[in-house]
């Protein structure tokens, strides 16, 4: 019997590294990125019922409702422009026979919108998982990933989660077979969101005057070295799947100092120029002795890695003991004002999963 109600936990992602390696004829950009899922999650609940009266040509009624009324409708449209609605439409179109059903969706948003954390993409992944569950796992993982790649660049990763390399637009995935056991600090200015198309446009303007040769080769080297550091460095407390665990002595003899050039984000050069507060956040996290810190995606969220929650709290206390003051952009010298920048600071853990179905008693309220 088909379940009538399905709730899905959909995690955010960070980009441990992110390199833009070229432009494409379809208007997108080729990237090489190292994805990591974190346990900052939305809960997306789906209610299914038979449709006796077809009220639109597609034979499906979709109602999106967000529980947090503070969400800006412009950033999270409650209509067919929403990534969830697009995922549902695509999934149903791939079935041998299109069903006539009503689907009502409730989204409990915890992932900030326009933050570089794949908040929209992971909700779309949740829709694919929920519908596949409802239709008795009609599609296999590869088929779902192919569908996800048509919805958005990060949707495919949000299906599989864990630690993975993304190529193409980010949808061509390579699983690393590694689990990263780390605490991740996420910091963003509360009132700042950045449009991904805007960020790419700014980047295109930048590279037209600053050509970067061999970007793809360099980015592949960066990811390879980053994975080697993650794999060997005891600070990352990495667990390899199906590989014999090395002794404490072997771990302590391995590299214990990270090379920051192997982690990073191409967008930082252009985004930080436009929003210098983000550079300040990164600098403070570095001075507070985090393991790594960079912009994730197109921002504005800055991530920082710590070995555990206790260490992460120390880093946060040290980095933001004193407020960051807003700057007056109308002044050519960018003088500081007396007004503090309000920050959202989130403490998360790395996850080995992507979007997954919750027990039916959870998330359905």
C-alpha positions in Angstrom: 0.0 0.0 0.0 1.3 3.4 -0.9 2.2 5.7 2.1 -0.1 8.7 2.2 2.3 11.0 4.2 6.1 11.1 3.7 8.6 13.4 5.5 12.1 13.9 4.2 15.2 15.3 6.0 17.2 17.4 3.5 20.7 18.5 4.5 22.6 21.5 3.4 26.0 21.3 1.7 29.2 23.2 1.8 32.0 23.4 -0.8 35.3 22.6 0.8 36.8 23.7 -2.4 35.2 25.4 -5.4 36.9 26.3 -8.7 35.3 27.7 -11.9 37.2 26.2 -14.8 35.4 27.5 -17.8 32.2 28.9 -19.5 29.7 26.7 -21.4 27.6 27.3 -24.5 24.5 26.7 -22.5 25.2 29.8 -20.3 26.4 27.8 -17.3 30.0 27.4 -16.1 32.1 24.3 -15.6 33.3 23.8 -12.1 35.4 21.4 -10.0 34.3 21.3 -6.4 34.6 19.2 -3.3 31.2 18.8 -1.7 30.4 18.0 1.9 26.9 17.5 3.4 26.2 19.0 6.9 23.4 18.3 9.4 21.7 21.7 9.0 18.5 20.3 7.5 15.1 21.3 6.2 12.2 19.0 6.9 10.0 18.6 3.8 6.6 16.9 4.3 4.5 15.5 1.5 0.8 14.7 1.7 -0.7 12.6 -1.1 -4.3 12.1 -1.9 -6.3 11.0 -5.0 -7.5 13.6 -7.4 -11.1 13.0 -8.3 -11.4 16.3 -10.1 -8.5 17.3 -12.4 -8.1 21.0 -11.8 -5.1 21.5 -14.2 -3.8 20.0 -17.4 -1.0 18.2 -15.6 -3.4 16.2 -13.4 -1.6 17.2 -10.2 -2.2 19.8 -7.6 0.8 21.1 -5.7 0.4 23.4 -2.7 3.6 24.7 -1.1 3.5 26.1 2.4 6.4 27.2 4.5 6.1 27.0 8.2 8.4 30.0 9.0 6.3 33.0 8.0 9.3 35.2 8.0 10.6 33.8 4.8 10.7 36.3 1.9 8.3 35.0 -0.8 10.5 36.5 -3.5 13.4 34.2 -2.3 11.1 31.2 -1.7 8.2 31.3 -4.2 5.2 29.2 -3.1 4.3 28.3 -6.7 5.5 26.3 -9.7 8.7 28.3 -9.8 9.8 26.6 -6.6 12.5 23.8 -7.1 10.2 21.4 -5.2 7.4 21.9 -7.8 9.8 21.5 -10.6 11.1 18.3 -9.2 7.6 16.9 -8.7 6.7 17.8 -12.3 9.8 16.2 -13.8 9.4 13.0 -11.7 5.7 12.6 -12.7 6.5 13.2 -16.4 9.0 10.3 -16.3 6.4 7.7 -15.0 5.0 5.3 -17.7 1.5 6.6 -16.9 1.0 10.0 -15.4 -1.1 9.7 -12.2 -3.9 12.0 -11.1 -3.1 12.9 -7.6 -3.0 15.9 -5.2 0.3 16.6 -3.5 0.5 19.1 -0.7 4.0 20.1 0.5 5.0 21.7 3.8 8.5 23.0 4.1 10.1 23.6 7.5 13.0 25.8 6.6 16.2 25.8 8.7 18.7 26.3 5.8 19.0 30.0 5.0 18.0 31.0 1.5 20.5 32.5 -0.9 23.4 31.5 1.4 25.4 29.1 -0.8 24.2 26.1 1.2 21.9 24.5 -1.5 18.7 25.2 0.5 16.6 25.1 -2.7 18.4 22.2 -4.3 18.2 20.0 -1.2 14.4 20.5 -1.0 14.2 19.5 -4.7 16.1 16.3 -3.8 13.7 15.7 -1.0 10.8 15.8 -3.5 12.5 13.2 -5.7 13.1 10.9 -2.7 9.5 11.3 -1.4 7.9 10.6 -4.8 10.2 7.6 -5.4 9.2 6.3 -2.0 5.5 6.9 -2.7 5.8 5.1 -6.1 7.5 2.1 -4.5 11.1 3.0 -5.6 10.2 3.0 -9.3 13.5 4.7 -10.3 17.0 3.6 -9.2 19.6 5.9 -7.8 21.2 6.6 -11.2 17.9 7.5 -12.8 17.1 9.9 -9.9 20.5 11.5 -10.2 19.9 12.1 -13.9 16.6 13.7 -13.1 18.2 15.8 -10.3 20.9 17.1 -12.8 18.1 18.6 -14.9 16.7 20.6 -12.0 19.8 22.3 -10.6 23.5 22.0 -10.3 23.6 20.9 -6.7 20.5 18.7 -6.6 22.3 15.5 -7.6 24.8 15.9 -4.7 21.9 16.6 -2.3 20.6 13.1 -3.2 23.8 11.3 -2.3 25.4 13.5 0.4 28.6 12.6 2.1 31.9 13.8 0.6 32.0 13.9 -3.2 33.7 15.6 -6.1 31.5 17.5 -8.4 32.3 18.4 -12.0 30.5 19.8 -15.0 27.9 22.2 -13.5 28.5 20.3 -10.3 26.1 17.5 -11.3 28.7 15.0 -12.4 29.6 13.3 -9.2 32.4 11.1 -8.0 32.0 9.5 -4.6 35.2 9.6 -2.6 34.5 6.7 -0.3 35.6 8.8 2.6 33.7 10.0 5.7 34.7 13.3 7.2 34.1 13.5 11.0 34.3 17.2 11.7 32.4 20.1 13.3 31.5 22.8 10.8 30.9 26.4 11.8 28.7 28.4 9.4 28.7 32.2 9.6 26.8 34.7 7.4 25.6 38.2 7.8 21.9 37.9 8.8 20.5 40.3 6.2 22.7 39.3 3.3 21.9 36.8 0.5 23.7 36.5 -2.8 22.1 35.5 -6.1 24.2 32.8 -7.8 23.6 34.2 -11.4 24.7 37.6 -10.1 27.9 36.0 -8.6 28.8 34.3 -11.9 28.2 37.5 -13.8 30.6 39.4 -11.5 33.1 36.6 -12.0 32.8 36.7 -15.8 33.5 40.5 -15.6 36.5 39.8 -13.4 38.1 37.0 -15.5 37.7 39.0 -18.7 40.5 41.3 -17.4 42.3 38.6 -15.4 42.7 35.5 -17.5 43.6 32.3 -15.7 45.3 29.6 -17.7 45.2 25.9 -17.0 42.3 26.5 -14.5 40.9 23.0 -14.9 44.2 21.2 -14.4 45.0 23.3 -11.4 41.6 22.7 -9.9 41.9 18.9 -10.3 45.3 19.1 -8.6 43.7 21.1 -5.8 41.0 18.5 -5.2 43.5 15.6 -5.3 45.8 17.3 -2.8 42.8 18.3 -0.6 41.6 14.7 -0.5 45.1 13.5 0.3 45.3 15.9 3.2 41.9 15.0 4.5 42.8 11.3 4.2 46.2 11.6 6.0 45.7 14.3 8.5 44.7 13.2 12.0 43.0 16.6 12.7 40.3 15.5 10.2 39.7 12.3 12.1 38.8 10.6 8.9 37.3 7.1 8.7 37.9 5.3 5.4 35.2 2.8 4.3 36.3 -0.8 3.8 40.0 0.2 4.4 42.0 -1.0 7.4 42.2 1.7 10.1 45.7 3.0 10.6 47.3 3.1 14.0 47.4 6.2 16.2 51.2 6.3 15.7 50.8 6.2 11.9 48.3 9.0 12.1 50.5 11.1 14.3 53.4 10.8 11.9 51.3 12.0 9.0 51.1 15.6 7.8 49.7 17.7 10.6 49.6 21.1 8.9 47.0 21.9 6.2 48.0 23.7 3.0 45.3 26.3 2.6 46.0 26.5 -1.2 44.4 23.1 -1.5 41.1 24.4 -0.2 39.5 27.5 -1.5 36.8 29.2 -3.6 37.3 31.0 -6.9 34.4 33.4 -6.0 36.3 34.9 -3.0 38.3 37.3 -5.2 35.1 38.9 -6.6 32.6 38.4 -3.7 35.0 39.8 -1.0 35.6 42.9 -3.0 31.8 43.6 -3.2 31.2 42.5 0.4 34.3 43.1 2.5 32.5 42.0 5.7 32.9 38.4 4.4 36.7 38.8 4.2 36.6 40.1 7.8 34.6 37.0 8.9 37.1 34.7 7.3 40.1 36.6 8.7 38.6 36.4 12.3 38.0 32.6 11.9 41.6 32.1 10.7 43.0 34.1 13.7 40.8 32.0 16.0 42.8 28.9 14.8 40.2 27.0 12.9 41.5 24.2 10.6 40.1 25.7 7.4 37.8 28.5 6.4 36.4 29.6 3.1 33.4 30.9 1.3 30.9 28.1 0.4 29.4 28.2 -3.1 28.6 31.8 -4.2 28.2 32.8 -0.6 27.6 34.7 1.6 28.2 31.9 4.1 31.7 31.3 5.3 32.5 27.8 6.7 35.2 26.9 9.2 36.3 23.4 10.2 37.0 22.4 13.8 38.0 19.0 15.3 34.9 18.9 17.6 32.1 20.9 19.1 34.1 22.0 22.1 36.9 23.4 19.9 34.3 25.0 17.6 32.8 26.9 20.5 36.2 28.2 21.5 36.8 29.4 17.9 33.4 31.2 17.8 34.0 32.9 21.2 37.5 34.1 20.1 36.5 35.2 16.6 33.3 37.1 17.5 34.0 38.3 21.0 34.1 41.8 19.5 31.4 42.8 17.0 32.2 43.4 13.3 31.2 47.0 12.5 29.4 47.9 9.3 31.2 50.1 6.8 29.9 53.2 5.1 29.9 52.3 1.3 29.1 55.9 0.4 32.5 56.9 1.8 35.4 56.3 -0.6 37.5 55.2 2.4 34.9 52.6 3.6 34.9 54.0 7.1 33.4 51.9 9.9 30.2 52.9 11.5 29.1 52.3 15.1 26.5 49.8 14.0 27.4 46.1 14.4 26.8 43.5 11.7 24.3 41.0 12.8 25.5 37.5 12.2 23.9 34.1 11.9 26.3 31.5 13.4 25.4 27.9 13.0 27.2 24.8 14.5 26.8 21.7 12.4 28.4 18.3 11.9 29.5 16.6 8.7 27.0 14.0 7.3 27.5 10.9 5.3 23.9 11.0 3.9 21.9 13.0 1.5 18.1 13.5 1.6 16.4 10.6 3.4 12.9 9.6 4.5 12.1 10.1 8.1 9.9 7.8 10.2 6.3 8.7 9.3 5.6 10.1 12.8 8.3 12.8 12.3 8.0 16.1 10.5 4.3 15.7 9.7 2.5 18.4 11.7 
